[in-house]
Amino acid sequence: MDQAFIIDFAMESIKTTLLLSAPMLGFGLITGLLVSIFQAVTSIQELTLTFIPKILAVFFSLIIFFPWLLELMIGFTSKILINFPEYIQ
């Protein structure tokens, strides 16, 4: 295990983490912006109005992107497990 392996592994892990979280964060961001615009236009300052739509949007995006997320996680894990004997040497 050399320094190049550790750097590659860290970069691949960070890239996978960002790809896994991007759909949920994007849907939450868009929903938050829409709710904020709605609150500004109607002058409704209800605190629960900001959280519930964002939670629903994140769950909705999780359901939509679940097959892709699962494929990405399985690919990353199998790559690590298949190449594990090479990493030990």
Beta strands, then each sheet from edge to edge (+ up, - down):
end
